[in-house]
Amino acid sequence: MKTIIPILAAVLAAGTIVVSATAQGGTLDDVRKRGYLQCGTSTGLAGFSAPDDKGVWRGIDIDWCHALAAAVLGDRDKIKIKNLTGKTNYTSLRSGAIDILSRTATWTFSRDTDLQLTFVGTYFYDGQGFIVPADLGVKSAKELDGASVCATTGSTSELNVADFFRANNISYEPVPMESYTEARAAYLAKRCDAFSTDGSGLAVMRASMNDPSAHVILPEVISKEPLSLVVRQGDDQWADIARWTLNLVIAAEEMGITSRNVREMRDKATNPEIRRMLGADRLQGLESLGLGTDWAVNVIEQVGNYGEIYARNIGPGTPLNIERGLNRQWKDGGLIYSRPFR
């Protein structure tokens, strides 16, 4: 037995090494061989992922895909969009049909532990609420006893609505819909009294209506909705690339690095962390990601920092005009916070 145990330990260790090496190379190698990133996103939510008047998909969720493509391929436009519903998004990721899910996906306990997926970082802090017609005369969600409520099936929205009504000991009639687009249409067709989704989605919806004043977003925020990028579990290298690409654009805003000045900052900055981030000095651990020293400059120059991404898609001055709120930098009282580049 004394002889067998060391041999068995060596075999197990060798197996661990093989598995790790396989996971380590997987998705990055696939993307580079294919020549483009397969990005899973929604069926349409203005400001996050929706086609413009020329049919080009734009939004915060799309920009994360552009950023990742810039990091690993050097070209933000080497992406292909796959539109997914709440029922198909996670299965598509697990099956390998997409390389990353960027679809306003809420990071929850059960999804993190049960679905064999990795949530790499929160890019938007949201919370769920309700919208109702103004002529319904409702001032609070607690007045919705007996109301019919539209929500997307297979989403946290559907579960949060059930929890809210149960916690407040009031009844409702669920009206499940396959997608945000269908739920919005059902609400506008008066197939339900209220529509419940993330606050950002409610703001998008109200802003797009012919008469926004005819609809009221109720004051209650009934959940926490930390929206995260998601990758398959077991490919640590790919998860790290996605995680640190997100950290990069957050850190860039904090340090005043923009799409316009990134090359000048790389060449002239004296701040040691900026020099490491932008490739002027060695960033220990970068080799493990399989990325070149120009990855950060490519991402920031081609896509921008976190503030630029937010401002052009949903910030003040856009039709949606969503204030930063919790999505301000930590120095400004928000929750957006990059891990150190050192």
Buried (B, 14 or more C-beta within 10 A) or exposed (E): EEEEEEEEEEEEEEEEEEEEEEBBBBBBEBBEEEEBBBBBBBBBBBBBBBBEEEEEBBBBBBBBBBBBBBBBBBBBEBBEBBBBBBBBBBEBBBEEEBBBBBBBBBBBEEBBEEBEBBBBBBBBBBBBBBBBBEEBEBEEBBEBEEBBBBBBBBBBBBBBBBEBBEEEEBEBEBBBBBBBBBBBEBBBEEEBBBBBBBBBBBBBBBBBEEEBEEBBBBEBBBBBBBBBBBBBBBBBBBBBBBBBBBBBBBBBBBBEBBBEBBEEBBEEBEEEBBBBBBBBBEBEEBEEBBBBBBBBBBBBBBBBBBBBBBBBBBBEEBEBEBEBBBBBBEEEEBBBEBEEBE
